[in-house]
């Protein structure tokens, strides 16, 4: 069944600031819209966010549906899902795109269940085939297999997209678009069983991984927390960001999920990527495929990681890192 209806993106905002992935979703939606001829609509929900529609229009939205209500101040899955479900039932879009962030992964799944339609989670590509069907590409088995997902019988088609996968369009403040204000329908008599007691916001230091021009990533081959600290010092010295593979995160060397690169983490596009002690497994490599210069250090000269590297260094990470730090400090 071909697409019949608008393409929507659900814009993600925190404290009145749009997340970068919202612009990326708009960029992909505009690309799809060229093929199907439908307008692109951005939906943004929250409280005190009236200034955001203009920014979304400048980045490619043809229409913006704004739902600004006090009960939407903090993201809460049951409340946001109820409002979004009612909105989708009212307008009947053909495609709805979400970020695959923690909150929107949860939200997209809940909305999909309420609407009894399919959700392709953590998609890395979207395109129309020759039959006009939307193909949603989703990695499986640790990224070793790319599955093509179809949703032929139900609408809307829902997909969540990993941050960093698509490119945003250039901002054009001269663009014109329509702003539609909608009420938070469904909340009039809804009493949530959940109550926010307190909000704790973690402040992360350094350059965000997805924004860094230089990324230094470490894997299992780093070997210890002590060597990992040298990796962090090197990244700081180069004004770069630290990334990691799943084993490094599981060992507790990396600071958290926000540093994870790959199928279950972030997709990045730095000008320079330097990997230390990384094997080259597909589930990590798919997250760095659009990097500029790729350099890898591994003590195994036959490591698969060198097959995807522009430059390879066969060396022991724990011996090389101190020397690199020394040379950089000398150069400064």
Secondary structure as GFF3:
##gff-version 3
##sequence-region A 1 332
A	DSSP	beta_strand	7	10	.	.	.	ID=ss1
A	DSSP	beta_strand	13	14	.	.	.	ID=ss2
A	DSSP	beta_strand	17	18	.	.	.	ID=ss3
A	DSSP	alpha_helix	20	36	.	.	.	ID=ss4
A	DSSP	beta_strand	40	46	.	.	.	ID=ss5
A	DSSP	alpha_helix	52	58	.	.	.	ID=ss6
A	DSSP	beta_strand	63	68	.	.	.	ID=ss7
A	DSSP	three_ten_helix	70	72	.	.	.	ID=ss8
A	DSSP	alpha_helix	77	91	.	.	.	ID=ss9
A	DSSP	beta_strand	95	99	.	.	.	ID=ss10
A	DSSP	alpha_helix	102	115	.	.	.	ID=ss11
A	DSSP	beta_strand	119	128	.	.	.	ID=ss12
A	DSSP	beta_strand	134	140	.	.	.	ID=ss13
A	DSSP	three_ten_helix	141	143	.	.	.	ID=ss14
A	DSSP	beta_strand	145	149	.	.	.	ID=ss15
A	DSSP	beta_strand	157	161	.	.	.	ID=ss16
A	DSSP	beta_strand	178	181	.	.	.	ID=ss17
A	DSSP	three_ten_helix	209	211	.	.	.	ID=ss18
A	DSSP	beta_strand	214	218	.	.	.	ID=ss19
A	DSSP	three_ten_helix	220	222	.	.	.	ID=ss20
A	DSSP	alpha_helix	225	237	.	.	.	ID=ss21
A	DSSP	beta_strand	241	244	.	.	.	ID=ss22
A	DSSP	alpha_helix	246	250	.	.	.	ID=ss23
A	DSSP	three_ten_helix	257	259	.	.	.	ID=ss24
A	DSSP	beta_strand	272	276	.	.	.	ID=ss25
A	DSSP	alpha_helix	282	285	.	.	.	ID=ss26
A	DSSP	beta_strand	293	298	.	.	.	ID=ss27
A	DSSP	three_ten_helix	304	308	.	.	.	ID=ss28
A	DSSP	beta_strand	311	314	.	.	.	ID=ss29
A	DSSP	alpha_helix	317	331	.	.	.	ID=ss30
###
